[in-house]
Amino acid sequence: MSSSKFSSPFFKKSPLQGAYSSGADGIVTVSDLPHYQKLQQDLVAGTLATFTPEAIDEDMQKTIDKRGSRIEIDPTTKKETLNPSKFNKFFGGKSTDDTDEISEFKAKTTKLQTKLDNRKKDRKATSQETLANACIDKKGGGYIGYDPDLNNGKGGCY
C-alpha cells in the first residue's frame, strides 16, 4: 500500500513555508468603512427629510383630494355616484349610487380632513426647537441637523 502523494517530502519542502497561515505576502486593502458610513448617513438624512410633518400633510391632502374626486354628481338628476378607486377598478370594481355607502365614504373623508387640520394647527404651536430635536440620531448619538430652508422653505432634517 502506497502513501498519498501529498505526504511526500516534495510537498513538505514548499517554498511558501506557511505563508497562508502567517499572512505573509498578503494583499492589504483600504477599508471602505468611511464610504459605507457616509452612505448610511445620507440614507437616514433622506428618509428623515421625506417624513417631515409637512411631507406627511401633503400626502394626506393628496389622499383627501383623490377621495373627493371619486364622487360624481349628475348635472341633470343631481344624483351622486361613487366611483371605485383605480385599484378596485382594475379588479372589476363598479360605481355605486347607494346613499349609505356614499355618506359613509364622505364621513371618512371628513374625518381625514379633520385629522389633517388638527395636525396643522398643532404644528403651528410647535417651535423650531422641537422640530430640530426630532432630527437627532438616537442610535449613533450624533446630531443630523434641522434646516428651515429644506422642502421648499418648509424645513426638514439633513
N, C-alpha and C positions, 0 to 999 in steps of 0.2 A: 504494500500500500504506500503510495507516494504522498508526500505532504503537499499542501496548497502552494501554488506558485507565488502567492503573496507573502508567504512566510520565508521566502528565500533571502539570503544575505543581500541580494541586489536592492530589494526594497527597503531594507533596514539602513542602507547607506544613502538615503535620499539626500539630495543637495538642499532641500528645503529645511531640514533639521528642525522640524516643529514650528515652522513659520505660521502655520494655520492656527495653532493653539496659542502662540505667543502674540499674534497680531503684527508680527514684523512684516515690513514692506506692504502694509495695508494702505488702502486709499482713505484719505481723510477728506470729508466733505464739509462744507459750510452749512450750519444749521439754518433751516427755513423757519424756525420758530418766530422771529420778528414779523415775517410776512404773514404767517397764519394768525398771529395776534392782531395785526392791523386789519386783516380780512374780517376777523370775528368782531372787532370793534366797529368796523364800517357796517356790518350786517345789523348789529344791535342798534347803532345810531339810526340807520334807515328804518328799521322796524319801529323804533320809538317815535320817529318823526311821522310815520304813517298813522300811528294810533294816538295822535293828539286829540284832545276833546273836539277841536274844530273839524278834524277829518271825520270823526265818528258822526258828528252832527250833519255833515254834508251827506254822508251815506244814508243816514236816517231820512233826510229831506228827499233824497232821490227815491227812496222806497215809498215815501208818502206820495210823491208826485206820480210814480208808476201806478200805485193803487188808485189814485184819483182818476187816472186816465182810463181805467178799466170800466168805469161806469159811463154808459152812453144814454143820452136822453133823446127819444124820438121827437123831432120838432113838431110833428102833426098831432100825435096822440099824447105827448108829454109823459110817456111811459118810460121807466128806467129799465135798462138791461145791463146785467153784469157779465162782462166778457171774461173768459178764462185767462190765466197768466200764460206767457209764452211756453213755459214748461208743461202746463196742463194741456195747452192747445196741441203740443207735439204728441201727447199721448191720448188725444181724442177728446179733450175737454170741450164742453159745449157751453154756449151762452145761456143765461137763465134770467127769467123775469120774476122769480119768486121774491115777493116783498120781504119775507122774513130773512132770507139769505142776504138780500141787498142791505137791509137795515143792520144785520149783524156785521157785514163787511164794512159798512160805514162807521159802526161803533168801534171796530178795531182800528180803523184808520184814524178816527178822532182820538182814540187812546194813544196811538203813536205820536200824533201831533202834540198832545198834551205833554207827553213824556219829553219830546224834543224841546218844547217851550220851557218846561221846568229845568231841563239841563242848561239851556242858555241863560236862564235867569240865575241859577245857582252859580254858574261860571262867572257871571259879571261880578258877583260878590267875592270871587276868589282872587287873591292878589297874585302878582307875578312871582312872588317868592314861593308860593305854594306850587305853582307850575314848575318853577325851577327845581324844587325839591323832588318832583316826580321824575326828574332826569338823572337822579343819582343811581349809579350801577351798584346795587346792593351786594351782588356776589363778589365782584372784584374789589369793592371798597373804593373804587375810583369815581371821579365826577365826570360825567359826559358833558353836560352843559345845556343851557337853555338860551336860545336866540330868538328874540321877539320879531326878527325880520324874516324868519323862515315861513314857509307855506303862504306866500304872498302877503306877508305882514301879519299873519295870524299867530305866529310864534310856534316853537317846537323844539324838541331836543336834538342835539347833534353829538 
